Amino acid sequence: MGGPAPIHERTWWSGFGENVAVKKYILFDHDGVLVDTEFWYYKAGERALADIGLTLDQDRYLKDMSQGAGTWAQARAAGIDEQTISRQRAVRDGYYQEYLRTEAIEIDGVVETLAELAKYVRMAIVTTAKRADFDIIHEHRQVRQFMDFVLVREDYQLAKPHPEPYLAGLKRFGATRDEALVVEDSSRGLNSALAAGIDCVVVYNDFTKAHDFSGASHRIETLAELKDIILQAD
């Protein structure tokens, strides 16, 4: 009760002058789009570097992140050896999971919007999140019930901004590029979608607001605006 209809029972569009879906599939990024976790991932890395006497510069982190790097680029630039980085990565992961269990990471209206979109399109998640982190986040949340599938970091070889994650999503759906829409919040994800040849909507996230989103097909404040993008009047 309360979830979407089974996939084979859903109606993807309505005729007779009602709304018609112009996209059949939505591939969602996860962190910063469906849950508010981007900041806490940064804070976990900041805390792990502070443990070894380094300060993580947020502006540089965001620039590195946009290029597919992150916390450890600054560590390497400071001359930290790989063994120490490996150790502190595990420490960071522990801090992050602590935040996932204790901090408020809900984004208002997400579940309601997904329930509405499920009347018109099929949906999936394509994320750089590790499976363990994803499972912690969604242990008691309702997002997964609306998704046909989820691709986490372990499910593909090359991470965003490489196109492989979104190409893998298309293949899983059996969809063409034109039938799909990506929803992202970072330039790294946007560039992954564009490299895969898929239109990309960018939803506002305060943590990544300074990224270059000039290639986005739309920029929106909340996911609730997606319905108007995927539907058109018949």
NORZI-V542096 format. One record per residue. N is the residue number from 1. BURIAL is + if it has 16 or more other ideal C-beta (glycine too) atoms within 10 Angstrom, else -. Layout:
{{N,BURIAL} {N,BURIAL}}
This chain:
{{1,-} {2,-} {3,-} {4,+} {5,-} {6,-} {7,-} {8,-} {9,-} {10,-} {11,-} {12,-} {13,+} {14,-} {15,-} {16,-} {17,-} {18,-} {19,+} {20,-} {21,+} {22,-} {23,+} {24,+} {25,+} {26,+} {27,+} {28,+} {29,+} {30,+} {31,+} {32,+} {33,+} {34,+} {35,+} {36,+} {37,+} {38,+} {39,+} {40,+} {41,+} {42,+} {43,+} {44,+} {45,+} {46,+} {47,+} {48,+} {49,+} {50,-} {51,-} {52,-} {53,-} {54,+} {55,-} {56,+} {57,-} {58,-} {59,-} {60,-} {61,+} {62,+} {63,-} {64,+} {65,+} {66,+} {67,-} {68,+} {69,-} {70,+} {71,+} {72,+} {73,+} {74,+} {75,+} {76,-} {77,-} {78,-} {79,-} {80,+} {81,-} {82,-} {83,-} {84,-} {85,+} {86,-} {87,-} {88,+} {89,-} {90,-} {91,+} {92,+} {93,+} {94,-} {95,+} {96,+} {97,+} {98,-} {99,+} {100,+} {101,-} {102,-} {103,-} {104,-} {105,+} {106,-} {107,+} {108,-} {109,-} {110,+} {111,+} {112,-} {113,+} {114,+} {115,-} {116,+} {117,+} {118,+} {119,+} {120,+} {121,+} {122,+} {123,+} {124,+} {125,+} {126,+} {127,+} {128,+} {129,+} {130,-} {131,-} {132,-} {133,+} {134,+} {135,-} {136,+} {137,+} {138,+} {139,-} {140,-} {141,-} {142,-} {143,+} {144,+} {145,-} {146,+} {147,+} {148,-} {149,-} {150,+} {151,+} {152,+} {153,-} {154,-} {155,-} {156,+} {157,-} {158,-} {159,-} {160,+} {161,+} {162,+} {163,+} {164,+} {165,+} {166,+} {167,+} {168,+} {169,+} {170,+} {171,-} {172,+} {173,+} {174,-} {175,+} {176,-} {177,-} {178,-} {179,+} {180,+} {181,+} {182,+} {183,+} {184,+} {185,+} {186,+} {187,+} {188,+} {189,+} {190,+} {191,+} {192,+} {193,+} {194,+} {195,-} {196,+} {197,-} {198,+} {199,+} {200,+} {201,+} {202,+} {203,+} {204,-} {205,+} {206,-} {207,+} {208,+} {209,-} {210,-} {211,+} {212,-} {213,+} {214,-} {215,-} {216,+} {217,-} {218,+} {219,-} {220,+} {221,-} {222,-} {223,+} {224,+} {225,-} {226,+} {227,+} {228,-} {229,+} {230,+} {231,+} {232,-} {233,-} {234,-}}
